[in-house]
Amino acid sequence: MLYRPVCFAGAGLSDAELGLWWLMVQRARNLTGVSPTHCPPTAILVRDDDPHLSFWRTEPAGIKPLICSIWEQGWQQVEAWGDKVVTGIP
């Protein structure tokens, strides 16, 4: 989890999930000296009506939001994100 691409889909990553947040912060700290082009990406699928959307837009701990209006569209975004990760396309 510290050195591979990670996508959170179907999970809200609430503030009660301290263990996951700790891991994500450690991951971000470990990767501070690594060029952004060589850092494994991290994303979370979020609906555009999520009350925490403004928080996710700050990209906490390097987690980039994949924003969708409906879940079907979101799953397509997750699949496209995974394809980019596998092929190495930014």
C-alpha positions in Angstrom: 0.0 0.0 0.0 2.9 2.4 0.6 4.4 2.0 -2.9 1.7 0.9 -5.2 -1.3 2.8 -6.9 -4.3 2.9 -4.6 -7.9 3.8 -5.5 -10.6 4.0 -2.8 -14.0 3.2 -4.4 -17.1 2.3 -2.4 -15.4 3.6 0.8 -15.9 7.0 2.3 -12.6 7.2 4.3 -14.3 8.8 7.2 -12.3 10.5 9.9 -13.0 7.5 12.1 -10.7 5.3 9.9 -7.5 6.5 11.6 -5.5 3.5 10.5 -6.0 4.1 6.8 -5.4 7.9 7.3 -2.2 7.1 9.1 -1.1 4.9 6.3 -1.9 7.5 3.7 0.0 10.2 5.5 3.0 7.9 5.9 2.7 7.1 2.2 2.7 10.9 1.3 5.7 11.5 3.7 7.7 8.6 2.2 7.1 10.0 -1.3 7.9 13.6 -0.7 11.4 13.3 -2.3 10.1 11.3 -5.3 9.4 13.1 -8.6 5.6 13.4 -9.1 6.0 11.5 -12.4 7.3 8.5 -10.4 4.9 8.6 -7.5 2.2 5.9 -7.4 -1.1 7.7 -7.8 -3.8 7.6 -5.1 -7.5 8.4 -5.9 -10.9 8.2 -4.3 -14.3 8.0 -6.0 -16.6 10.8 -4.7 -20.0 11.9 -5.8 -20.5 15.6 -6.6 -23.2 15.8 -4.0 -20.9 14.5 -1.2 -21.0 16.9 1.8 -17.2 16.5 2.1 -16.4 17.4 -1.6 -14.6 20.6 -0.7 -12.3 18.6 1.6 -11.5 16.0 -1.1 -10.7 18.8 -3.6 -7.8 19.8 -1.3 -6.3 16.4 -2.2 -5.4 15.4 1.4 -2.4 13.1 1.8 -2.1 13.2 -2.0 -5.5 11.6 -2.6 -7.0 12.9 -5.8 -10.8 12.8 -6.1 -12.5 11.2 -9.1 -15.8 13.2 -9.0 -19.0 11.8 -10.6 -22.7 12.7 -10.6 -23.9 9.1 -10.8 -22.2 5.9 -9.7 -22.2 4.3 -13.1 -20.2 7.2 -14.4 -17.9 6.9 -11.4 -17.2 3.3 -12.0 -16.2 4.2 -15.6 -13.8 6.8 -14.2 -12.3 4.3 -11.8 -11.8 1.9 -14.7 -10.2 4.6 -16.9 -8.0 5.7 -13.9 -6.8 2.0 -13.6 -6.1 1.8 -17.3 -4.0 5.0 -17.1 -2.1 3.6 -14.1 -1.4 0.3 -15.9 -0.3 1.9 -19.2 1.6 4.8 -17.5 -0.3 7.5 -19.3 -0.5 10.6 -17.0 
